[in-house]
């Protein structure tokens, strides 16, 4: 779901991060870049980083790394 600011001006940054996290989970097996995250969230890099820290208490890349580690652990069991 590509959310840019003109399409959804009523959506909060917290909602953007929630939706972005769902997108990350669905695309975990793919290469995910900052450009992808920015495009999908509709936020610039700094706003994305600050919002992610505020609502997830970690950076987007740390979130991705943790999800990938968890997925790898689950496939090994």
N, C-alpha and C positions, 0 to 999 in steps of 0.2 A: 504494500500500500504506500504509494508515493504521496507524501503530504507536504505540499508547499504552502507558503503562508497565504497566498491568494485563494487557494481552494478551501482552506479551513481556518479562517481567522478566529473562530470562537474556541478552538482547541487550546488547552493549556499546555505548557511545557511538560508538566507531569504526565499528562495524557499522551503526549508525543513520545516520551521516554517509555511508557508502558507499551505502546504500540510498536515502538522500535525494538524493544526486548522480544516481543512476539516474533517480529520479522527476523531478528538475529537467530532465534531458536529454530525457525523454519529453514534458515539458510546457513546453518552452522557448518555444513560440509563444504561450503563454497568459500572462496577467498573473499574476505570482507575488508574493505578499505575505509579510510576516513571519508573519502568521497562518497562511498556507498551509504555510510551512516548519515552523513550530512544530507544527501539527497533524500533518503527514506524518511528522515525526521523533519526535514524542512528547516533545520537549524544550521547556522554557521558553525564552524569548528569550535570556536570558543564557547558559544552558547550551549552547544551540544555537550562539550566536556563539563562545563559548570553545572548544567542541568542534571547530567548523569551522576555527577558527584553528589549533588543535593538529594536526589531521589533514590539512588542505588548505593551511595557511599563508596563508589569505586569508579574508575574510568571505564569507558566502553570496551577498551581493549582488554582490560583485566577481566571484565564480565565475560567476554568472548573466550578468553583463555580458560577461565574456571569452568564454563559450560563444556568446552572441548575436553578438558581433563576429566570431568564427570562422565561425559559420553564415552570416552575411551575406557575408563574404569568399568563402566556398566557393560561394555562389549567384551571385556576380558573375563567377566564372571559367568 
